[in-house]
């Protein structure tokens, strides 16, 4: 049969048509399979690139470009183990303009299984991961309970261990000096602003002078000569006056400000000064914002447990340390965004402040302060260390920025794990992909 007759003969026409159509059908089905494999490879590469960029971000500021490339490549290769790929390579790019940025890009190819019939021997793939940091900076105030009950159940020791570890986390997160500042506010019923500040103009001495001093008696005598007898008589009067002690005998303790300044971070001007008090259980001196990690750790080591509980004053001075006098607040760079954090840790319910000895009255003042702090855009973490079976603090739950930022602990060791959790969340605020 001639070719023309074969083509015109419809009796066997299906077979040649099927033979001609099978090639593109196989190609299209095979393309779906090959593209699915490439998608899987790309997903694996993306995961490896993300992990590599996060790991290298902390090292990038200290490495040369060649060192960064070498270390990033080794880290990536340990994670990306797809044997069905060829020519896989990554490139790194680290810049410091407008904050720090690290980009790691990857590329490679994969041999096709089905698309070869369509002339495609391989498919290329690629992805990238970028980490930006330094456009955000952290300022963290630690308001830490140093009251007498912290001596029980190993709490003060666990607090020191946990706080030192937290400082190390924050130090490791900072790429440059000043990226992360921390203040430390140990509190009991009062806070200690340092006895050396006895000449400061932001201290109110009124109550202190009423309570600290001694009586002095002055005798005034007059003589009188009597008429013709020439006899002289003497009459004396004693006057007792109160003489306040010299201010240089003050131990550095400060009690709550006048209401409503006790719930605000107002500058210490007339009417809003900080009242001095000679509290016998004065905690160690507060430390303003600093990135002197050695000095911060030494402050933690010096903490000791004594005195009654006034969470509100620790909270108030934590806020003050972030924003206002008498602290020296580091200047903010307008090219950066600043995250301000207060972490309030306490092991007990409120027992005493300047005015009250009932928890409910102190709590009411503190609740107002918490509302004001959050309204100022400050993130507030609260930690209740409850080893004594106290009720769960509704106040601390309310004070926290959200439910995930309130922690209820029942053992001293949980302070360590909780501070680690908080430290990790703060690192994510600073180092965000």
C-alpha positions as CSV (number, residue, x, y, z in Angstrom):
1,X,0.0,0.0,0.0
2,X,1.4,3.4,-1.0
3,X,1.9,6.1,1.7
4,X,-1.0,8.2,0.3
5,X,-3.3,5.2,0.5
6,X,-2.2,4.4,4.0
7,X,-2.9,7.9,5.2
8,X,-6.3,7.9,3.5
9,X,-7.2,4.5,4.9
10,X,-9.2,5.1,8.2
11,X,-9.3,1.5,9.3
12,X,-6.0,1.7,11.2
13,X,-5.8,5.4,11.8
14,X,-5.8,5.3,15.7
15,X,-2.5,3.6,16.1
16,X,-0.3,6.2,14.2
17,X,-2.2,9.1,15.8
18,X,-1.6,7.6,19.3
19,X,2.1,7.0,18.5
20,X,2.5,10.7,17.4
21,X,0.6,12.0,20.5
22,X,2.3,9.9,23.2
23,X,5.5,11.9,23.0
24,X,4.1,15.2,24.2
25,X,1.8,13.5,26.7
26,X,4.8,11.8,28.3
27,X,6.6,15.1,28.2
28,X,3.8,17.0,30.0
29,X,3.3,14.3,32.7
30,X,7.0,14.1,33.1
31,X,7.3,17.8,33.4
32,X,4.9,17.8,36.4
33,X,7.0,15.1,38.1
34,X,10.3,16.9,37.4
35,X,8.9,20.3,38.5
36,X,7.6,18.7,41.7
37,X,11.1,17.4,42.4
38,X,12.6,20.8,41.8
39,X,10.1,22.4,44.2
40,X,11.1,19.9,46.9
41,X,14.7,20.7,46.4
42,X,14.0,24.5,46.5
43,X,12.2,24.0,49.8
44,X,15.1,22.2,51.3
45,X,17.5,24.8,50.0
46,X,15.3,27.6,51.5
47,X,15.3,25.9,55.0
48,X,19.1,25.5,54.9
49,X,19.6,29.1,53.7
50,X,17.3,30.4,56.5
51,X,19.2,28.5,59.2
52,X,22.6,29.5,57.7
53,X,21.7,33.2,57.6
54,X,20.5,33.3,61.2
55,X,23.6,31.5,62.4
56,X,26.0,33.7,60.4
57,X,24.2,37.0,61.3
58,X,25.9,37.0,64.7
59,X,29.3,36.4,63.2
60,X,29.1,38.6,60.1
61,X,30.2,41.8,61.8
62,X,33.5,40.2,63.0
63,X,34.4,38.3,59.8
64,X,36.1,39.3,56.6
65,X,34.1,38.7,53.4
66,X,36.2,35.6,52.6
67,X,35.8,34.2,56.1
68,X,32.0,34.8,56.0
69,X,31.8,33.0,52.7
70,X,33.8,30.0,53.9
71,X,31.9,29.6,57.2
72,X,28.5,30.1,55.6
73,X,29.3,27.5,52.9
74,X,30.4,25.0,55.5
75,X,27.3,25.5,57.6
76,X,25.0,25.3,54.6
77,X,26.6,22.2,53.2
78,X,26.1,20.4,56.5
79,X,22.4,21.1,56.3
80,X,21.7,20.7,52.6
81,X,22.2,17.1,51.7
82,X,20.2,16.5,48.5
83,X,22.2,14.0,46.4
84,X,20.0,14.6,43.3
85,X,21.4,18.0,42.7
86,X,24.5,19.4,40.9
87,X,26.5,22.6,40.9
88,X,25.1,23.8,44.2
89,X,26.7,27.0,45.4
90,X,25.9,29.9,47.7
91,X,27.0,33.6,47.9
92,X,27.0,35.9,50.8
93,X,26.5,39.7,51.0
94,X,26.8,41.6,54.2
95,X,26.1,45.4,54.4
96,X,25.8,47.9,57.2
97,X,24.0,50.8,55.6
98,X,20.7,51.7,57.4
99,X,21.2,48.8,59.8
100,X,23.0,45.6,59.2
101,X,21.8,43.1,56.6
102,X,23.1,39.7,55.5
103,X,21.8,38.0,52.3
104,X,22.7,34.5,51.4
105,X,21.7,33.3,48.0
106,X,21.9,29.7,46.7
107,X,21.6,28.1,43.3
108,X,22.0,24.7,41.6
109,X,20.6,22.4,39.0
110,X,18.8,19.0,39.0
111,X,18.9,16.4,36.2
112,X,15.4,15.7,34.7
113,X,13.9,12.3,34.5
114,X,11.2,12.8,32.0
115,X,11.7,16.1,30.4
116,X,14.7,14.9,28.5
117,X,12.3,13.7,25.8
118,X,11.4,17.3,25.3
119,X,15.0,18.4,25.1
120,X,15.5,19.6,28.7
121,X,18.4,17.8,30.3
122,X,18.3,19.7,33.6
123,X,16.3,22.3,35.6
124,X,17.9,25.2,37.5
125,X,16.7,26.3,40.9
126,X,17.6,29.0,43.4
127,X,16.5,30.9,46.5
128,X,17.8,33.4,49.1
129,X,17.4,34.4,52.7
130,X,17.9,37.9,54.2
131,X,18.4,38.8,57.8
132,X,18.1,42.4,58.8
133,X,19.2,43.7,62.2
134,X,20.4,46.9,63.8
135,X,17.5,48.9,62.6
136,X,15.9,47.9,65.9
137,X,17.6,48.4,69.3
138,X,16.7,47.1,72.8
139,X,16.5,48.9,76.1
140,X,15.6,46.5,78.9
141,X,14.8,47.4,82.6
142,X,15.0,44.5,85.1
143,X,12.8,45.2,88.2
144,X,13.9,42.5,90.6
145,X,12.4,41.5,93.9
146,X,15.0,41.6,96.7
147,X,12.7,41.2,99.6
148,X,13.2,39.0,102.6
149,X,11.2,36.1,101.3
150,X,13.5,35.7,98.3
151,X,16.0,34.1,100.7
152,X,13.6,31.1,101.0
153,X,13.7,28.0,98.7
154,X,16.9,29.2,96.9
155,X,15.1,32.0,95.1
156,X,17.7,34.7,95.4
157,X,20.4,32.4,94.1
158,X,18.3,31.2,91.2
159,X,17.5,34.9,90.4
160,X,21.2,35.8,90.3
161,X,21.9,32.8,88.0
162,X,19.0,33.5,85.7
163,X,19.7,37.2,85.4
164,X,23.4,36.7,84.7
165,X,22.4,34.2,81.9
166,X,19.9,36.7,80.5
167,X,22.6,39.4,80.5
168,X,24.9,37.0,78.5
169,X,22.1,36.4,76.0
170,X,21.5,40.1,75.5
171,X,25.3,40.7,75.2
172,X,25.6,38.0,72.6
173,X,22.7,39.4,70.6
174,X,24.2,42.9,70.3
175,X,26.3,43.4,67.2
176,X,27.6,46.8,68.2
177,X,28.1,48.6,71.5
178,X,24.9,50.3,72.5
179,X,22.6,48.1,70.4
180,X,21.3,46.7,73.7
181,X,21.1,48.6,77.0
182,X,20.0,47.1,80.3
183,X,19.1,48.8,83.7
184,X,18.8,46.9,87.0
185,X,16.4,48.0,89.7
186,X,16.5,45.8,92.9
187,X,13.5,46.6,95.1
188,X,12.0,45.8,98.5
189,X,9.7,48.4,100.1
190,X,12.0,51.1,98.7
191,X,14.7,51.4,96.1
192,X,18.3,52.6,96.7
193,X,19.4,55.5,94.4
194,X,22.8,55.8,96.1
195,X,23.8,57.6,99.3
196,X,26.3,59.6,97.4
197,X,23.5,61.6,95.9
198,X,22.6,63.3,99.1
199,X,23.2,66.7,97.5
200,X,21.0,66.0,94.5
201,X,18.2,68.5,93.8
202,X,15.7,65.8,92.9
203,X,15.3,64.5,96.5
204,X,12.6,65.6,98.9
205,X,13.9,65.6,102.4
206,X,10.8,66.7,104.3
207,X,9.8,63.3,105.8
208,X,13.3,62.2,106.2
209,X,14.2,65.3,108.3
210,X,11.1,64.7,110.4
211,X,12.1,61.2,111.2
212,X,15.9,61.4,111.5
213,X,17.5,63.8,113.9
214,X,17.6,64.6,117.6
215,X,16.3,67.1,120.2
216,X,18.5,69.9,121.3
217,X,17.7,71.9,124.4
218,X,18.7,75.5,124.7
219,X,18.6,77.3,128.0
220,X,17.9,81.1,128.1
221,X,18.5,82.9,131.4
222,X,17.8,86.4,132.5
223,X,19.0,88.2,135.7
224,X,17.2,90.9,137.6
225,X,18.3,93.2,140.4
226,X,15.7,93.7,143.2
227,X,15.1,97.3,144.5
228,X,17.0,98.7,147.4
229,X,18.3,95.4,148.6
230,X,20.5,95.1,145.6
231,X,19.7,91.4,145.5
232,X,20.0,89.7,142.1
233,X,17.7,86.9,140.9
234,X,18.2,84.6,137.9
235,X,15.4,83.1,135.8
236,X,16.1,80.4,133.1
237,X,13.9,79.0,130.4
238,X,14.6,75.7,128.5
239,X,13.7,75.5,124.8
240,X,13.7,72.2,123.0
241,X,14.1,72.1,119.2
242,X,14.4,69.3,116.7
243,X,17.7,69.2,114.7
244,X,17.6,67.0,111.6
245,X,20.6,64.8,110.9
246,X,23.1,65.8,108.3
247,X,21.9,64.5,104.9
248,X,25.2,62.7,104.4
249,X,24.0,60.1,107.0
250,X,21.2,59.0,104.6
251,X,21.5,55.4,103.4
252,X,20.2,56.1,99.8
253,X,16.7,54.8,100.1
254,X,13.8,56.4,98.3
255,X,10.1,55.7,98.9
256,X,7.0,56.3,96.7
257,X,6.4,59.7,95.3
258,X,3.4,61.7,96.1
259,X,0.2,60.5,94.4
260,X,-0.3,60.6,91.4
261,X,3.4,61.0,90.5
262,X,3.9,57.5,91.9
263,X,2.2,56.1,88.8
264,X,4.0,58.3,86.3
265,X,7.5,58.9,85.0
266,X,7.4,62.6,85.4
267,X,10.7,64.5,85.7
268,X,11.6,65.2,89.3
269,X,10.7,68.9,89.5
270,X,9.0,70.8,92.3
271,X,6.1,68.8,93.7
272,X,7.3,65.6,91.9
273,X,10.5,65.0,93.8
274,X,11.6,61.6,95.2
275,X,11.2,61.3,99.0
276,X,14.2,60.1,100.9
277,X,13.7,57.5,103.6
278,X,16.1,55.8,106.0
279,X,14.6,52.3,105.4
280,X,16.6,49.7,107.3
281,X,16.2,47.0,104.6
282,X,17.5,49.2,101.8
283,X,18.4,47.0,98.7
284,X,21.5,47.5,96.6
285,X,21.7,50.6,94.5
286,X,19.9,50.8,91.2
287,X,21.9,50.9,88.0
288,X,20.8,52.9,85.0
289,X,20.9,51.9,81.4
290,X,24.3,50.4,80.5
291,X,26.1,48.0,78.2
292,X,28.9,47.5,80.7
293,X,28.2,43.8,81.0
294,X,30.8,43.3,83.7
295,X,29.3,46.0,85.9
296,X,25.8,44.8,85.3
297,X,26.8,41.3,86.4
298,X,28.5,42.7,89.5
299,X,25.3,44.5,90.4
300,X,23.4,41.2,90.2
301,X,26.0,39.4,92.3
302,X,25.6,42.1,95.0
303,X,21.9,41.6,95.4
304,X,20.6,40.3,98.8
305,X,17.2,39.5,100.3
306,X,15.7,41.7,102.9
307,X,12.6,43.8,103.6
308,X,8.9,44.0,102.6
309,X,7.3,43.9,99.2
310,X,6.4,47.0,97.2
311,X,6.3,45.9,93.5
312,X,4.9,49.3,92.5
313,X,8.1,51.1,93.4
314,X,10.3,48.6,91.5
315,X,8.1,49.0,88.5
316,X,8.0,52.8,88.7
317,X,11.8,53.0,88.8
318,X,12.2,50.5,86.0
319,X,10.1,52.8,83.9
320,X,12.0,55.9,85.1
321,X,15.3,54.2,84.2
322,X,14.2,53.8,80.6
323,X,13.0,57.3,80.0
324,X,13.8,60.1,82.5
325,X,15.8,61.8,85.2
326,X,17.4,61.3,87.6
327,X,18.9,58.7,85.2
328,X,21.0,59.8,82.3
329,X,19.2,58.4,79.3
330,X,21.4,57.5,76.2
331,X,20.5,59.5,73.1
332,X,18.4,57.7,70.6
333,X,19.5,57.6,66.9
334,X,16.6,58.5,64.6
335,X,17.8,55.9,62.1
336,X,16.8,53.1,64.5
337,X,13.7,51.8,66.1
338,X,13.8,51.2,69.8
339,X,12.0,48.4,71.7
340,X,11.6,49.3,75.4
341,X,11.1,46.4,77.8
342,X,10.4,46.1,81.6
343,X,10.7,42.7,83.2
344,X,9.1,42.6,86.7
345,X,9.9,39.6,88.9
346,X,8.5,39.1,92.3
347,X,8.0,36.2,94.7
348,X,5.2,37.7,96.9
349,X,2.1,39.8,97.1
350,X,2.4,43.5,98.0
351,X,2.7,44.1,101.7
352,X,3.8,47.7,102.4
353,X,4.5,51.0,100.7
354,X,4.7,54.6,101.8
355,X,1.0,54.9,102.7
356,X,-0.5,51.4,103.0
357,X,0.0,48.0,104.6
358,X,-2.9,46.3,102.7
359,X,-2.2,44.5,99.4
360,X,-5.4,45.8,97.8
361,X,-4.5,49.4,98.3
362,X,-1.0,49.0,97.0
363,X,-2.3,46.9,94.1
364,X,-4.6,49.7,93.0
365,X,-1.7,52.2,92.7
366,X,0.3,49.6,90.8
367,X,-2.5,48.8,88.4
368,X,-2.6,52.5,87.3
369,X,1.2,52.5,86.8
370,X,0.9,49.3,84.6
371,X,-1.7,50.9,82.5
372,X,0.4,54.1,82.0
373,X,3.5,52.1,81.2
374,X,1.7,50.0,78.5
375,X,0.1,53.2,77.1
376,X,3.6,54.6,76.7
377,X,4.4,51.8,74.3
378,X,6.6,49.8,76.7
379,X,6.4,46.0,76.7
380,X,5.9,44.6,80.1
381,X,6.8,41.1,81.3
382,X,5.6,40.0,84.7
383,X,6.9,36.9,86.6
384,X,5.4,35.6,89.8
385,X,7.6,33.1,91.7
386,X,5.0,31.3,93.9
387,X,6.7,28.8,96.1
388,X,4.5,29.5,99.1
389,X,1.1,28.6,97.8
390,X,0.0,32.3,97.4
391,X,-3.0,33.0,95.2
392,X,-2.1,33.6,91.5
393,X,-1.7,37.4,91.2
394,X,-4.5,38.8,89.1
395,X,-2.6,42.1,89.3
396,X,0.5,40.7,87.6
397,X,-1.6,39.0,85.0
398,X,-3.3,42.3,84.3
399,X,0.0,44.2,84.2
400,X,1.6,42.0,81.6
401,X,1.3,43.3,78.0
402,X,-0.5,40.1,77.0
403,X,-1.2,36.7,78.5
404,X,2.0,35.2,77.0
405,X,4.1,37.7,78.9
406,X,2.9,36.6,82.4
407,X,4.7,33.6,83.9
408,X,3.6,31.7,87.0
409,X,6.4,29.7,88.6
410,X,6.3,27.3,91.4
411,X,10.0,26.6,92.0
412,X,13.2,28.6,92.1
413,X,14.8,26.7,89.2
414,X,11.9,27.8,86.9
415,X,13.3,31.4,87.2
416,X,16.3,30.2,85.1
417,X,14.3,28.6,82.4
418,X,11.8,31.5,82.3
419,X,14.5,34.1,81.9
420,X,16.0,32.0,79.1
421,X,12.6,32.0,77.4
422,X,12.2,35.8,77.8
423,X,15.8,36.3,76.6
424,X,15.1,34.3,73.5
425,X,12.1,36.4,72.7
426,X,14.1,39.6,73.2
427,X,16.8,38.3,70.8
428,X,14.0,37.8,68.2
429,X,12.9,41.4,68.7
430,X,16.4,42.5,68.0
431,X,17.3,40.0,65.3
432,X,14.3,39.6,63.0
433,X,14.2,38.0,59.6
